[in-house]
């Protein structure tokens, strides 16, 4: 492994040299264990501690299948799906691995008593399987997390519709929180050369998700002038949605939960900001009943900021806590587009405000390859910037996941894998200098 790292750090190692480096028999990886799935039984979700369930193990390198690539992972990042995996909610991911394992001889590799987690990476290709032509050893890459088989016609118009669509590192094994990772070659994209490894790794999942959800024709199809309500606007998803809204000529209304987070989104260029903590919005009276008067108060605040306009688009991902309010405040004919349920997936809303005002609830899930590529291109062009606030070592992944679980983070939380320190991997210093303020905006916040 040290030979691999030395070759990457040299920065000028030839492709044939990468191809000739001997691979180790095993590698370090962050895992959950199948025999731990009941460890949090009876514990409230908020009290489940990923530090207890995430392990740093030495695991064997799996066989490389046709169409796949083995990547040396320099850095990765934490997403909510790693938090869900670590607390075994809403279900254990081992059920995903078991089902995938029944698909083919090669997919059997994924059905193991441990699950290597992580759905982001930046690193270097070491090996490719039969049938891979575009990517070669030595290529510096990032990976999106869409894993598809594409043997059914259903996925050939939009690969997210493939019946065998999965999220790599969540519904498959051999994820990115490790020294090595296995991905399908069509998950790979060029690493933006002005970013460090941890910066390049962090946007993958959330940037692509925000792009499809907000910009793509498969999502809300945002246009210039749209009023876009963005929940959690300084968080992993919201920070990218805010940048996309501003870049696309829309008018974001950014909902945050502290003065510090309000300052961050204002620094991005957002003018309309709602601090939930300062305003004291409580959308639920108790566990079973929402408070429509709070929806009304929230809607009034939005109109005060926008000059009397309601949101054309509501960028939804908190789920249960906010969904009733989201349906209420969307304009007549507006769209509530949802991609997650971080506060609970059993949503409740008053359907009268939906059907009588011709509003639309639309779902969005990750992104297809084209959308992911377009989202990564925005990063490469310096039109969208990574939102890394803090970086952990691989050994500290449990703490990083706990911080995300407890919403103590801003933007994205990065994890160094093979990279020995932050700041490595920048290949274009001149380009970086043009965007350094945007790149560092979330750092240390």
N, C-alpha and C positions, 0 to 999 in steps of 0.2 A: 504493500500500500504506500510506503514511503517513496518508492520509485515512481509510482503514479503521481503522487503529490509533487515531487521534485520536477517531473516533466511538465506539469501544469504551471507551476510557479515560474519556471524558466521563461515561459511566454513565447518561445520560438522553436519549440520541439516539433520536428517534422512528423507528418501523419504516419509514415511508415515506422517511426520510432514508437509512437503510441501503440500501434498495432502489434509491435514485437515485445512490449512489456508483458512479462508473465503476470497472470492474474493470481491473487491469493485464493485459497480455498474457502475463506469465509470473510465476513466484513461486519462492522459494527452497525447496528440498526436499532431504532426505537420501535418497540413492539408492545402490543397487548397480548395477554395469554388467554387461551380458551378456558383454562381451569380457573380463571379469575372472574368469569362473567357474573357470578352471583355475589361478588364481594361487597357491593353497595346495597344489597337488599335491605329495604326498610329505611334507607337514608334519603332525605329530601334531595332533589336534584341540585339545589344550590350548595348543598354541603358535601357533595361528592368531590373527591380530591384526585385530580389526574396524576399527581405525584405518586400516589399509591398504586396506580394501575399501569402507568407507562414505564417500561423497562428498557434499559440499554443492554442489548444482548449481542453476542457474536453468533451470526447465522451463516449457513452455507450459501454460496452463490448458486442460484438456480440455473438450469440449462436455458440457453437462449433459443427462443422459438423463431421460426421464419417471420420476417416483418418486424422484428424487435431490435432494440438497441440496449446495450449496457452502458450506463452513464456513470462516470465518477462525479459524485454530488459535492460541489463546493459549498453550497448553501441551500436552505429551504426556508419555509415559513409556516406559521401556525394559522390554520383556518378553523372555523367552527366545526367542520366535520371531524377534525382530530379530537376536539373536545367531546363531541358526541360519542366517538369511538371509545374514548378513554373512560367515559362514565356509563358506557353500554346502554345508551338511550338514542332514539326511542326503542331500538332493538339492538341486540348484539350484532356486530358486523360479521361474526363467524357464519351466520346464516347466509350472507352474501357470498362468502368464499366457498361454502359448501355447494351452493347452487351453481356458481361459476365452475367449480371443479367437475361438475357432471357434464359440462358442455363438450369437452374434447380431451384428447390425450394431453395436449399442452396445457389446457386450463386446469388439469388436475394438480399442477404444481402449486396453485394458489390455495388449495385446501389443506392448510397446515394447522397445527395447534398453536401457532403464533401468527400475528398479523403485523407486518411492517407497514407503518402508517405514514401519512404525509402526501399532500396533493400539489406540492410546488417543488421546483428545483431549478437551479442554475448549475451547469457543470460542463463536462467534456466527454464526448463520445469515446468509448474505449473499444467496443466491438459492435458489429451489426450482424444480424442473422441473415439467412438466405432471403433474397428478394428485396433487400434494401439497397437503393441506388443513390438517393439524393444525399445521404449523410454518411460521413466517413470518420474513422478514428481521428481524433484531434480537433474536430469541430466543436466550437464553444456554443452551447445551446441553452435555451430554457425549454420547459415542457408545459404544455397545457394538460389538463387532467381528464380529457374525454377519451375513454376507451370504448371502441366499437368494433364489431366483427364485420358488418356490412355485407352479410350474405343474404339478407332479405331486401327486397325492393323498397320496403318502407323507409329505409334510411338514406336513400340515394338522392332525395330532394333536400332533406335536412337531416344530417347525421344524428341529431339529437332524437330523431324519431326511430332510430334503429332499435329493434326489439331487444338486442343485446347491448344496449347503451349502459355503460357503467362509469363511475367516477374512480379514476385510478388513485390508489392509496386509501380509498374508503370502501369501495365495493370490489376492489382487487387487492392483491398482495404486492409486496416489493415496492413500497412507496418511497417518497423522497426524503423522509427524515432518517437519513442513513448515509454511510460512506459511498454506497453504490445503489443504483436503482435500475429496474427493468421497466422500459416503456415501449409502447408500439412506436415505430418510426414516424408515423403520422401524428404523433403528439409533439414532435420536436419543432422548434422555431429558432431563428438566430438570436443569440444573446445580444442585446443592445450594447455596443462597444464602449459607451461612455459611462456605464454603470459598473459598480463593484458587484461581486458575486451575490452578496446579501440583498443589494438593491434590485438586481435583475431577477432574483428568485421570488421576491415578494409580490409582484402584481399578478402573476399568472391566473390563479383561480378567480380572485375578486375582480380584477380588471376585465377579464373576458365575460364574467357573469354580468357585471354592470353594463358592458357594451351591448350584449344581447338584450338585456332587460330594458334598457332605456333607448338605445339608438337604433338597433336592428329592426328590419321589417318584421322579424319574428317576435319582437317585443313591443314596446310602446311606440316605436317609429317616431321619436321626438323630432319636432321641427322648430325652426326659429320662432321665438316669441312665446313658446309654451311656458306656462307656469308649472314648475315641477316641485312638488313637495317631497323632500328627501329626509327620511327618518335616519337617525344615526349618522348625520352627515360628516362627522369627523372620524368615523370608524372605518373598518376594512373595506366594506362595500361602498358606504356613503361617500368616502373621500374621493373615490374614483367617479362615482355618479355626479358629484358636485363639479369636478373638473370637466366631465363630458358635457354637462348642462351648460356651463359657462363657455366652453369651446364651441358648442353648437348653437349659440345664440339664444338659448332658453333663459328663463328667469328662475333660478333655484330659490326655494324657500327651505332653509336648512334648519332641521330640528336637532338640537344637541341637548346635553344634560349637565353642562357646567359652564361657567364663564370662560374657563381655559379652552374648552372645546369650541365655544363661540368665537374666541379670538383666532383659533386655527382656521376655521372656515372663512372668516373675514379676510384672513391673510391670503386665502386662495382667490379672493375676489368676489365672494358672495356678499350681497348687500342686505338681504332679508334673512334674519336669523332669529329663531325662537329657542330660548333657553328653558327647557321644560322644568328644570329645578327652580329657576327664578319665578316662573309663572305658576308653578304648583299644580299642574294638570294631573288630575286623578280620574282616569277614564272608567275605573271600576269602583262601584260602591262596596262590593264584597266579592267573594270568589265566584258568585253566580250572576251578579247583576251589574250591568254597565250604567253609566250616568250620562244620558243624552244631553243634559245641561252643560256638561264639560265638553262634549262634542261641539255644541253651539258656541261656547266660549272660545274654543280652539279655532273654529271656523271664522269667528269674528276677528281674531288676532291675525289670521292669514290675510283677510280682506284689508285690515288696517295697513299691512305691510305692502300689499300689491296694488293699492288704489281701488279696492272693491272687487278684485277678481278672485275666483276660486281656482284651485289647481286643475290644469288639464290632465296632468299625470301625477299619480301618487306612487312613489318608489317605495314599495313595501317589502320589508324583510323581518321586522320584529315579530309579526304574527298576532297571537292572541291578545296581547296587551293593547295593541294599537289599531287592530283591523276594523273595529266598529267605527272608530273616529275617521279612519281613512276612507271608508265607504261614504260616510256622512259628508266630509268636506270636499270630495271631488266634485268638479263642476258638472252640470247637466251634460250628459254624453261623454263625460270624462272616463279615464281609464285608471283603475287600481291594478298595478302590475306587481305580482308577488313572486319571490324566488326563495323564500325561507320562512322559518317560524322560530326564531331564536328564543322567544318568550313563551312558546307553546303553540302546538299545531292544531288544536281544536278551536277554530275561529268562530266568533259570533258577531253578527251584524244585523241591523234592522233592514230587512229586504225591501221595505217600502221606499227607502231612499235610493235603492238600486234600480228597481224595476220602473218606478213611476218617473224617474229622472233619466232613464235610458243610459245608465252608467254601465261600464264593463269591468268585470274582474277577469284578468288574464294572467295565466301562469307563465313563468320563465324559469328555465333550469340550465345552468352553466351556459355553454355556447358550442356551436359546431366549429369545425376546424377553420373555416373561412372567417368566422366571426372572431375566433381566438387570434388568428393571424392578423386581422385588421386591428384588433385591440393592442397586440404586441407592436405593430407598426407605429401606432400612436406614441408608444413609449420610446421606440427607436428614434422617432422624429423629434422627440423632446416636446411634443404637444401635450402629453400626459406624463406626470412624474410619479415615481414610487413614493409611498407614504410610510416608509420605515421609521418607527419611533424608537424602537429598542431592539437589541440583538442579543441572543443567548447562545451559549454553547450547546452542542448536542446533548451533553450530560445534564443540562438544565432544561431540557424540553418539558419535563413535568411541570416545572414552575412557570414556564412560558404559557403552557396550556391552561394552567390555573388562573393566570392573569387575564387571559382572554375569557375564560369561563366566568370570572367575576367582573368582567367589563372594566378592568383597571388599565386597559391599554388605549392608545390612540392609533389610528391608522393600522398599519400592519406590524406584526412582531416577527422578526427574522430569527433564523437559527443557523449558526455556522456548523457545517458538517465536516468536510475535509479541510476547508479553509482555516488556517491557523489564527487568523486575525481579521478584523474588519478592514475594509478599504482596498482589498486586493482585487485584481481582475480588470481594472480599468485599462482599456486599450486606446482610447481616444481622449486625451486630456484636453485638447483644444475644444472639442465639442462639449465636454463636461463643464468647462469653465463658463460656457454660455448659459448653462442651465443649473448652475450649482445652488442658487437660492431655492429654486423649486425642488431640487433633489433633497436638500437638507431641511425643508420646511417643518417636517414632523419630528426631526431628530431631537431626542431628549425631552419631548413633551409628555 
